[in-house]
Structures are given as structure tokens and as C-alpha cells.
Amino acid sequence: MLFTKNIPAKTYEELFQENLGKIPVYSGEWTNFNPADPGITVLENLTALQIIQQNRIDEVPAEVKVRLLELLGYRQRSGKCAEVWLEASGVREAFDMPANQRFMAGDISFETTVPRRVSAGHIVSVFSRSAGVTTDCSYLLDRNVTLCAEAFGDGVLEGSALWLVMDEPPQEGEEKVIYVAVGGREGRTPFLEEKSVSFGEICWECCTEDGFVAMRVEDGTHGFLADGYLRLTQPKGHRAVRVEEDGISGYVWRARLIHSEYDAPPVLRYISEFLFPVYQKETMVDTHSFPGASNVAVSGTVAENGYTKVYVREQKGGSYVAYEESMGEHDRGRYYRKERQGQGNYAIVFDKKRFGRAPGHFQDAVKIVSYSEEMMRNFYLGDVFGYDGQEIGLPREHVVLSAFSIIAGREKADGETVYDFLKPGRQDGQEMYYSLQEDEGKLVIHDPGKFVGAKLYLGGIAVTLGPEGNVRAGNVFVPVRLAGAENICFSNPAHGTGGVFQESFEEMRRRFVKDLGRAETAVTPSDYEALVRRLPGLCIDKVHAWMDHGKNEVQIAVLPGSEEAFPRLSRKYRLEIEKWLNGRRLLSTGIRIRQPVYTAVLISGTIYVKPHYDDCREQIEAAVRAGLDYVHGSMGFGERLCFDTIFHAVENLDCVSYIHELVVSPQNAANVTMDGTDIIPAPDCLLYAGHIRLNVLPQAGGRL
């Protein structure tokens, strides 16, 4: 059912005639095609049955197919807002940002999720220290500079360190986020969060009045080998002190190399300081929760519209009741006063002495719901009728699941209306169980519970642009009415990530089909090759696996990516490959990782060149070396070297008139076999050009 393709729409007569015409292809004895023939009657019935079955299959909704895939362990992925980290440049005085502070990158809206303080401190310089030598690498702080720097010096010596110098002391317990862009070796397989290869043990330390003290760090760069974020936390109980030595002046964080097994020295391109995250979404209805108090403050981009509803719990554990804004001096009952405290900020004031009613003193006693102008006209969704599978449309599509909630208003026996805030997906038996169809913009009520007859209102909604939020690096983000942010430039040093719409059934099906063809348990040699190439964090250039049936062992030759002429597998690479494969091989099959074997190929012969061509010898030798370069070329382990390939590569050069003689032979026959003039390397062998002894002679005035 997951893979059935719809048959093009055909009438019964069209399908019957098509099947009738196939009879002579399969049977020469069936010659009576009249309706009276019993075989024709059977064919008529089968044709009708085929149409009925296909119609039923075509009617299976996508929801049923999604459930079938869930039985196989595949769950439909929810949409996600793109995440972007911003750097604030030009901050002279620290300032505060509220939750849901909006930033605009062109026409695309991004928002914070929690209140945040933007510090005025900066990283002012960067130094690398290795073997007693201090190198100023402060140019890494300028993204416009193209120079790179080796994080720990040329030799990646243990004890080397990268120093970050700040102009203001970090506060105890304060977390700061830094983005690091790296350079260096290409071709490294992307790291996985759950599978991190460690090439070096790095200890992050801060200078305090107690000396250098270890810090807590979350390293998304995998030891400066991948672009990523560093989350650094100043330890509590240790006050930062200023360092004044050897050209260093300021408060210091340093990354000290304790142990090194790097396959290549880590190279840095630039460092961006003290970032904070924003998420691509536009909040249109926002709910804030507060404990019971005489007044609460409401702020944010949505709140500034002034469209607010207030719900209060007067008894702990009960439902909420609605409070109204007081418009007169003689109001008594469930009322509050609204006091404006600045642009976008309001205070909701409760006065039990004046009004006679007020929130209870416990958590979540007050909920303030702020609406945009559009949502204030569309906040009523409809009534709960009580049948399973009821669908209710929302005013917008591409809804953010985590930001969505509804308010269910129901009338009690005494006539009082109470309200409950309900999130999608809850099945605790007390609340209404419903799911959200994010992209379509509708909710589906699976079990109304005690809310039959309730009226539903929006309690929270935000919309997203999905993958459009994955913006490129270097955009300027403009804050919307943010006090204290004048003359400050907000930009993103890295591109946005994670923005997707809710997965459709077709996307889910394609993911399932793709995973079916992906090797997770190695059975054949090609499975082992695919797994080694996917090993996270390593640079694998070539790999070849073959079965040694005598030992019931899979032999695997691996060529690591390297600038060296003849790369060798390091101990670290061998251990990582073995660990990776041991969890994926059949228990009865052994594995053996083999170093690449290099065998030189000798070339000799006599070649005549055409007149008026320069550098003929260099061109010929370059063509020969390129055809024999198994190490850095396209040829792999054990691939046959065809004599004709080398012959024609030379013969087809513009400068070559003809080849009088050409001999291709291995320097060491131990790792190769000869098949006529062809060379067949061993499965772990790579060929390269050895000595080239060619007589290059001019023909009728040719120049060498």
C-alpha cells in the first residue's frame, strides 16, 4: 500500500478490452472470445474486481499510511523554526531584551524566546602560544580578513594554547556563546552529535584570583575541526582577574591542548563573539504566565498592540476565569487596571481591596494573552461538537507546534464560564486530546473528553517560513522597537539551520525507502565500504573491502585523506574504524584493517614528436604520471592498469607523432600480477609512477 502507484483512470470497457487483447500473447489455444465463453465471464469478473480494488486503495487517506509507517518505527517529523545566532557589534552599554523580541532580516521575522541581557564586553584579541612563542592572531576577529591561523601552532604540541582576551570580566556562572569557523583539510565526513571522534583533549580554563581554573564547555567544533559554537561558562566561586603579560592585557579564557592525535593541525578562519539565538517565526498570539501578585508586567512585540485578555485562577488547581479591564471607579468583581509603562510594556494591576476579587498566591495564577490585530479578529475557532475526528480550521497555515495552544471555555452547572489552556498531543484523560496539522493550519480533535460543547479560542499561535528561515551568513538583523539598541548592528556570522516544514507523507515515504537501501549492518564487502566512507569526523579518500573466505574475514584497505605523498593510517584512524565496524558487522565475521601498499610502475620507450611543439617531454611525462596516479587520482585499490589506457593517453597528445615503443612494468612484482601487458594490483595496492625513461625524438624538425 505504501508503494502502490495509481493506475491511470480507465473505464471498465477500456480495461476489459486491454486485457482481452493480451490473451493471444499468452495462449494460442484460447480462440473463443465471445461473451458466452466461460473464460470471458471470468475475465469480466476479474476486470471488475481490479477496478474495485484499485478504487479502494486510492481512497486510503495519507493519515492511515502515516500510521502504517509508524508501526515500522518511522514517525512524521514536525516542522521546526530556523535557528540563527546573532552577534551585536557596537554595544557600549549593556541592555535587556524581552522575550519574543522581534528582528527583521529583510521581510523575514525572527524572535527571541526568553528575556536576555546583551553585555557590553568584547573579545579584543586572540593569541596562540606554542613552545614558548606567542603569536598575535587577533585578525581572526575580523570576518573580512582572509588570513587563517593554526589554533595550536605548527606542530600541534601538547601544552600549546589558544588565548581569548576580553575587555570586561565575565560574571560568575555566566554563559557566553562563541562561533568558530575553521579551515584546513577538506573532505572530512560531517561529525554527528551522538558520535564524536576526539582527536585532542582540550581543557578550557579562565584566569581567576585562584589561578587558571577549568571551565565547563560544550564544544560544537569537535576540537576546532568543524564550524560550530562553543558554550563557555565562567565557574562560580572564582572571580576573574586581569592578565598583564607578554603583550596580553585583559581577562583571559584559554583552550589548552592536553593530548593530541590530530590527523591535521586545526586551522581557524574567524571567531565571532558572544552570540544569542533567534528563531524564524512570527508570534501572533502569545500567552504569559505569572504567579499571583498585585501587578504583573507584560512586554513584547505582540503586547504593544494592546489587544489583551486576562485569565485568573482564584483557587489552586482549578480552571481560569476571565477578568475584564476596569473602565469606571465603581466597578466591582473580576476587574483589573492596565497601566502603560512605555512602548510595548504594560502593567496589569489587581486590587482586591477595590474590586473584591484577585488571583490566588500560587504558580500560574495569572495568564495574560496578547493578540495581534489580525488574530484579535480571528481568535474564536469554533465549538466542540463531541465526535471523534472533528476538524477545526485555523486562521493561518505553517503553524509552530511548540508555540500553539487553545483556550477552551465551558459553562459550569451554576452558569459560570471557566477556561482551560490546552496544548496539542496530551492524553492524560482529563484534557481534550487533539493534534495539530501544522502545514494545513487545522487541528483535529481525537477525544473531546469533558469539553463537549466548549468554545475554543486561540491561546497561542506563531507561524514560520520553514526552510526560508535558513538564511545565509552575514545578514543584518534590524530590531523592532528595542530600547537601548540604537547604533548597534546585529548580524549572523553563520547561516541559519534547522528550518523545515512538517514532513508530508510523501517525504516520509521517501525517507523510509532511502533508509531501506542504507547499510547499517554490514553483510557484503560493499556494505563495509559504504560504512567506512560514512564514518563521522574522518577524512577517508579511498576504501576497498574483500572477503577472505579461508579466514572468514573481511579485509579492508583504507587510504586516509592527506597532503602526504604516501599516506598511512594512524593508530587513531584504525581504532575508530574498528570500533565503528565492530558494532555493525555479523558476529561470525572478523574484520581486518589494512594499510595501503604502494607499488611503483616503471615506464620506458621511444616516442617521436611533431615539429614546432615545445615542452614535449614534460607533456608526455605529465600524461603518464596522471594515468598512473592511484594515490590522488580516480583509480582505486586493486583496479587493473590497462596498458592501452596509458598508450592512448600519450598517443592522443597534440605533440606526439607516433609511439615507436612503450613498456610498462612494475618495480616490485610482489604486490601485482601481470595479465599480458596489463598490471593487476593486489586488493590493498595502489600504483604510482616510478622512474620514467623515455627517448623523446624529433620527427622532421620536432623540438624537445
Secondary structure, DSSP 8 states (H G I E B T S, - for coil): --S--------HHHHHHHHHHTHHHH-SS----STTSHHHHHHHHHHHHHHHHHHHHHT--HHHHHHHHHHTT------B--EEEEEEES--S-EEE-TT-EEEETTEEEE-SS-EEE----EEEEEEEETTEEEE-GGGG-TT----EETTTTTT-TT-EEEEEESS---TT-EEEEEEEE-S-S-B----SSS---SEEEEEEEEETTEEEE-EEEETTTTTTSSEEEEEE--TT--B-EEEETTEEEEEEEEEEEEE--SS--EEEEEE-SEEEEEE-EEEEEEEEE-S-SEEEE-STTGGG-EEEEEE-SSTTS-BEEEEE--STT--BSEEEEEEEETTEEEEE--HHHHB----SSTT-EEEEEE-HHHHTT-EEEE--S-TTEEEE-SSSSB-GGG-EEEEEEE-TTS-EEEEEE-TT--SSSS-EEEEETTTTEEEEEE-GGGTT-EEEEEEEEE--GGGG---TT-EEEESS-TT-TT-EEE-SS--B--B----HHHHHHHHHHHHTS-SSB-SHHHHHHHHHT-TT-BEEEEEEEEETTTTEEEEEEEE--SSSS----HHHHHHHHHHHHTTB-TT-EEEEE--EEEEEEEEEEEEE-BT-SSHHHHHHHHHHHHH-TTTSS--TT--B-HHHHHHHHHTSTTEEEEEEEEEEES-GGGEEEETTEEEE-TTEEEEEEEEEEEEEESSSB--
